[in-house]
């Protein structure tokens, strides 16, 4: 793709910003030369972290001293006004000056300000927060992760369509396989909402994905499906559980292999495999939640990630724009 991808970047959100944001942009640009960065934030602070690796022709800084604080409630963040770095970045895609927006700032405020500025895609009632998870065979898209606590069958069907469109935008060579997260695999299991959604998806013949029925929490990483759908409450619990389990495993493994001489010798002998294991569970590689359902995708980078994680979120941005995500959703909905 030769067209320049324009990314609106809120440079002032998250821990260690704007340094990690600028370092992330610089790292991302090395392999993504067809990118232009609209950077919003304190120009004086931003310029101190830009070096020669980032040509001045590939970015523009929009100066503002106003920002949304991490401690703000979603409403407080929105009330800080239209001159915050977050609001200006989102407004940039609203005015079609950028293709996509990214922030590592306050999640709640980002969702509220996005909904205030951007329109919903036609025939979609609620946007959803989605993310990429590793599985045994590759990657899965999981949604909703907390944007909507209560959902009806139409919402879950919309999430299925949006999630499969996102998967196809990111992995165009693979078939999207959708499953509903439930407490069992039998048709009679679950509440009325999820059972009705199951029945409707099972009857639908025109959907652009393969519906695989229900999936239980202990099967999320098997890789038999690659789009996992839930309401925001269930999805968020599943996400936090998976993150906590991954952190527990890596920390316990680290204690085991460094706790005594035998463990240290064993780790030296298996250093290559251990590096592969660590990389597979490295959350920076899967950084970047995607707020979809609006007429422009909004990317939320984890506030605590480093510049590598932020760079990977920027890569998600370029892949989403290149994969024509919004058009795919509109065509499929």
C-alpha positions as CSV (number, residue, x, y, z in Angstrom):
1,X,0.0,0.0,0.0
2,X,1.6,3.3,-1.1
3,X,-1.0,5.7,0.3
4,X,0.2,7.6,3.4
5,X,-1.5,6.5,6.6
6,X,-2.2,9.4,8.9
7,X,-2.3,8.6,12.6
8,X,-3.5,11.1,15.2
9,X,-1.5,10.6,18.4
10,X,-2.3,11.8,21.9
11,X,1.2,12.3,23.2
12,X,0.3,13.2,26.8
13,X,-1.5,10.1,28.0
14,X,-0.2,7.2,30.1
15,X,2.9,6.7,32.2
16,X,6.2,8.1,30.9
17,X,4.6,10.3,28.2
18,X,5.5,12.0,26.0
19,X,8.9,10.3,25.9
20,X,7.6,6.8,25.5
21,X,5.1,8.0,22.9
22,X,7.8,9.7,20.8
23,X,10.2,6.8,21.2
24,X,7.4,4.5,20.1
25,X,6.7,6.6,17.0
26,X,10.4,6.6,16.2
27,X,10.6,2.8,16.6
28,X,7.4,2.3,14.5
29,X,8.5,4.5,11.7
30,X,11.6,2.5,11.0
31,X,9.4,-0.3,9.5
32,X,6.4,1.9,8.4
33,X,7.7,4.6,6.1
34,X,4.3,5.2,4.6
35,X,3.1,6.8,7.9
36,X,2.5,10.4,8.9
37,X,2.0,11.3,12.6
38,X,-0.2,14.1,13.8
39,X,1.1,14.6,17.4
40,X,-1.0,16.4,20.0
41,X,0.5,17.8,23.2
42,X,3.1,20.1,24.8
43,X,5.4,21.0,21.9
44,X,8.3,21.9,24.1
45,X,8.3,18.6,25.9
46,X,7.7,16.6,22.7
47,X,10.6,18.2,20.8
48,X,13.1,17.2,23.5
49,X,12.5,13.6,22.7
50,X,12.6,13.7,18.9
51,X,15.8,12.7,17.3
52,X,17.2,12.4,13.7
53,X,15.8,9.0,13.2
54,X,12.4,10.6,12.8
55,X,12.5,13.0,9.8
56,X,10.7,16.3,10.3
57,X,8.6,15.6,7.2
58,X,6.7,12.7,8.7
59,X,5.2,14.4,11.7
60,X,3.3,17.6,12.7
61,X,3.0,18.8,16.3
62,X,-0.2,20.5,17.4
63,X,0.6,22.3,20.6
64,X,-1.6,22.3,23.6
65,X,-0.9,22.4,27.4
66,X,-4.3,21.0,28.3
67,X,-4.6,17.3,29.0
68,X,-6.9,14.6,30.5
69,X,-5.5,13.3,33.7
70,X,-5.3,9.6,34.5
71,X,-7.2,10.2,37.7
72,X,-10.2,11.9,36.0
73,X,-13.5,10.2,35.8
74,X,-14.8,9.8,32.2
75,X,-17.1,12.8,32.7
76,X,-14.3,14.9,34.3
77,X,-12.0,14.1,31.4
78,X,-14.6,15.2,28.8
79,X,-15.3,18.4,30.8
80,X,-11.7,19.5,30.5
81,X,-12.7,20.8,27.2
82,X,-12.0,20.7,23.5
83,X,-8.3,21.8,23.8
84,X,-7.0,18.7,25.5
85,X,-4.5,16.6,23.6
86,X,-7.0,13.7,23.7
87,X,-9.9,15.7,22.4
88,X,-7.9,17.4,19.6
89,X,-6.5,14.0,18.5
90,X,-10.0,12.5,18.2
91,X,-11.3,15.6,16.5
92,X,-8.6,15.2,13.9
93,X,-10.2,12.0,12.7
94,X,-13.6,13.5,12.9
95,X,-12.5,16.2,10.5
96,X,-10.9,13.6,8.2
97,X,-7.4,15.1,8.8
98,X,-6.3,11.7,10.2
99,X,-7.3,8.1,9.4
100,X,-7.2,6.7,13.0
101,X,-6.5,7.9,16.5
102,X,-4.4,6.4,19.4
103,X,-4.0,7.3,23.0
104,X,-2.4,5.7,26.1
105,X,-4.4,8.0,28.3
106,X,-7.5,7.6,30.5
107,X,-9.6,4.8,29.0
108,X,-13.0,6.0,30.2
109,X,-12.4,9.5,29.0
110,X,-11.2,8.3,25.7
111,X,-14.4,6.3,25.2
112,X,-16.7,9.2,26.2
113,X,-14.9,11.8,24.1
114,X,-14.8,9.4,21.1
115,X,-18.6,8.9,21.4
116,X,-19.1,12.7,21.7
117,X,-17.2,13.4,18.5
118,X,-17.6,10.4,16.2
119,X,-20.7,8.9,14.7
120,X,-21.9,5.3,15.0
121,X,-21.6,3.1,11.9
122,X,-25.1,2.7,10.5
123,X,-27.2,0.0,12.1
124,X,-24.9,-0.6,15.0
125,X,-26.4,0.3,18.4
126,X,-23.3,0.1,20.7
127,X,-19.6,0.3,20.1
128,X,-17.4,-2.4,21.7
129,X,-13.9,-2.5,23.1
130,X,-11.8,-5.3,21.6
131,X,-8.3,-6.6,21.8
132,X,-5.9,-9.3,20.5
133,X,-5.1,-12.4,22.6
134,X,-2.6,-15.1,21.8
135,X,-3.7,-18.7,21.3
136,X,-2.0,-21.9,20.4
137,X,-2.4,-21.4,16.7
138,X,-2.1,-17.6,16.3
139,X,-4.2,-14.7,17.6
140,X,-7.8,-14.1,18.6
141,X,-10.0,-11.0,18.7
142,X,-12.0,-10.7,21.9
143,X,-14.8,-8.3,22.5
144,X,-16.5,-6.6,24.4
145,X,-14.0,-6.0,27.1
146,X,-15.9,-3.5,29.2
147,X,-17.6,-0.8,27.1
148,X,-21.1,-2.4,27.5
149,X,-22.1,-4.2,30.7
150,X,-25.6,-5.0,29.5
151,X,-26.1,-6.4,26.0
152,X,-29.1,-7.7,24.0
153,X,-28.9,-10.4,21.3
154,X,-28.6,-7.7,18.5
155,X,-25.6,-6.2,20.3
156,X,-23.8,-9.6,20.5
157,X,-24.6,-10.3,16.8
158,X,-23.2,-6.8,16.0
159,X,-20.1,-7.6,18.1
160,X,-19.7,-10.9,16.1
161,X,-19.8,-9.0,12.8
162,X,-17.4,-6.2,14.0
163,X,-15.0,-8.7,15.6
164,X,-14.8,-10.9,12.5
165,X,-14.4,-7.8,10.3
166,X,-11.5,-6.7,12.6
167,X,-9.9,-10.1,12.4
168,X,-10.1,-10.1,8.6
169,X,-8.6,-6.6,8.4
170,X,-5.7,-7.8,10.5
171,X,-5.4,-11.3,9.1
172,X,-6.8,-11.2,5.6
173,X,-5.6,-14.7,4.7
174,X,-7.4,-16.4,7.5
175,X,-11.1,-17.4,8.0
176,X,-12.9,-15.7,10.9
177,X,-14.4,-18.3,13.3
178,X,-16.7,-16.8,15.9
179,X,-17.8,-18.3,19.3
180,X,-19.9,-16.9,22.2
181,X,-18.2,-17.1,25.6
182,X,-20.5,-19.1,27.9
183,X,-20.5,-21.3,31.0
184,X,-20.9,-24.5,28.9
185,X,-20.8,-25.8,25.4
186,X,-24.4,-27.2,25.4
187,X,-27.2,-25.3,23.7
188,X,-29.2,-25.2,27.0
189,X,-26.5,-23.5,28.9
190,X,-26.3,-19.8,29.6
191,X,-28.8,-16.9,30.1
192,X,-31.7,-16.1,27.7
193,X,-29.7,-13.4,25.9
194,X,-26.8,-15.6,25.0
195,X,-29.1,-18.5,24.1
196,X,-31.2,-16.3,21.8
197,X,-28.0,-14.9,20.2
198,X,-26.9,-18.5,19.6
199,X,-30.1,-19.4,17.9
200,X,-30.0,-16.4,15.6
201,X,-26.4,-16.8,14.6
202,X,-27.0,-20.5,14.0
203,X,-29.8,-19.7,11.5
204,X,-28.0,-16.8,9.7
205,X,-26.6,-17.9,6.4
206,X,-25.3,-14.6,5.0
207,X,-22.7,-13.8,7.7
208,X,-19.1,-13.4,6.6
209,X,-17.7,-15.8,9.2
210,X,-18.0,-19.3,10.5
211,X,-20.1,-19.6,13.6
212,X,-18.7,-22.2,16.0
213,X,-21.2,-22.0,18.8
214,X,-20.2,-21.6,22.5
215,X,-16.7,-21.5,24.0
216,X,-15.9,-21.9,27.7
217,X,-13.2,-20.0,29.6
218,X,-10.8,-22.9,29.7
219,X,-10.8,-23.1,25.9
220,X,-10.0,-19.5,25.1
221,X,-6.4,-20.2,24.2
222,X,-7.0,-23.4,22.2
223,X,-7.1,-21.6,18.8
224,X,-10.1,-23.5,17.5
225,X,-11.9,-20.1,17.2
226,X,-10.4,-16.7,16.6
227,X,-13.2,-14.3,17.4
228,X,-14.6,-14.5,20.9
229,X,-17.8,-12.6,21.8
230,X,-19.1,-11.6,25.2
231,X,-20.9,-8.8,27.0
232,X,-18.6,-6.2,28.6
233,X,-18.8,-7.6,32.1
234,X,-17.9,-11.1,31.2
235,X,-15.3,-10.1,28.7
236,X,-13.6,-7.8,31.1
237,X,-13.4,-10.5,33.8
238,X,-12.0,-12.9,31.3
239,X,-9.4,-10.4,30.2
240,X,-8.2,-9.6,33.8
241,X,-8.2,-13.3,34.6
242,X,-6.0,-14.1,31.6
243,X,-3.6,-11.2,32.3
244,X,-3.3,-12.3,36.0
245,X,-2.7,-15.9,35.0
246,X,0.0,-15.0,32.5
247,X,1.7,-12.7,35.1
248,X,1.6,-15.5,37.7
249,X,3.1,-18.1,35.4
250,X,6.0,-15.9,34.3
251,X,6.8,-14.7,37.8
252,X,6.7,-18.2,39.3
253,X,8.8,-19.5,36.4
254,X,11.3,-16.8,37.0
255,X,11.5,-17.6,40.7
256,X,11.9,-21.3,39.9
257,X,14.8,-20.9,37.5
258,X,16.7,-18.3,39.5
259,X,16.0,-19.7,43.0
260,X,18.9,-22.2,43.2
261,X,22.1,-23.4,41.3
262,X,20.3,-26.2,39.5
263,X,17.6,-23.9,38.3
264,X,20.2,-21.4,37.0
265,X,22.1,-24.0,35.2
266,X,18.9,-25.4,33.7
267,X,17.9,-21.9,32.5
268,X,21.3,-21.4,30.8
269,X,20.9,-24.7,29.0
270,X,17.4,-23.7,27.9
271,X,17.9,-20.0,27.3
272,X,16.6,-20.1,23.7
273,X,13.4,-21.8,24.6
274,X,12.9,-19.6,27.7
275,X,13.2,-16.5,25.5
276,X,10.6,-17.9,23.1
277,X,8.3,-18.5,26.1
278,X,8.8,-15.1,27.5
279,X,8.2,-13.4,24.1
280,X,5.0,-15.4,23.6
281,X,3.5,-14.0,26.9
282,X,5.0,-10.5,26.5
283,X,1.9,-8.2,26.8
284,X,3.7,-5.5,24.8
285,X,3.3,-7.7,21.7
286,X,-0.5,-7.6,22.1
287,X,-0.8,-4.0,23.2
288,X,-3.6,-2.0,21.7
289,X,-7.3,-2.3,22.5
290,X,-9.6,-1.3,19.6
291,X,-12.8,0.7,20.1
292,X,-15.0,-0.3,17.2
293,X,-18.5,0.6,16.1
294,X,-17.8,4.3,15.5
295,X,-17.1,5.6,12.0
296,X,-13.4,5.8,12.8
297,X,-11.5,3.2,14.9
298,X,-10.0,4.4,18.2
299,X,-7.0,2.6,19.5
300,X,-6.2,2.5,23.3
301,X,-2.6,1.7,24.2
302,X,-2.1,0.4,27.7
303,X,-1.1,3.3,30.0
304,X,1.7,1.4,31.7
305,X,3.4,0.0,28.6
306,X,6.8,1.1,27.3
307,X,7.8,2.5,23.9
308,X,7.9,-1.0,22.4
309,X,4.3,-1.6,23.5
310,X,3.2,1.8,22.1
311,X,5.0,1.0,18.8
312,X,3.0,-2.2,18.5
313,X,-0.2,-0.3,19.1
314,X,0.8,2.0,16.2
315,X,1.3,-1.2,14.1
316,X,-2.2,-2.1,14.9
317,X,-3.3,1.3,13.6
318,X,-1.5,0.8,10.3
319,X,-2.9,-2.7,9.8
320,X,-6.5,-1.6,10.6
321,X,-6.3,1.3,8.1
322,X,-4.6,-0.8,5.4
323,X,-7.2,-3.6,6.0
324,X,-10.1,-1.1,5.4
325,X,-11.8,-2.1,8.7
326,X,-14.7,0.4,8.6
327,X,-15.6,-0.6,5.0
328,X,-15.6,-4.2,6.0
329,X,-17.9,-3.6,8.9
330,X,-20.3,-1.5,6.8
331,X,-20.4,-4.2,4.1
332,X,-21.0,-7.0,6.6
333,X,-23.5,-5.3,8.9
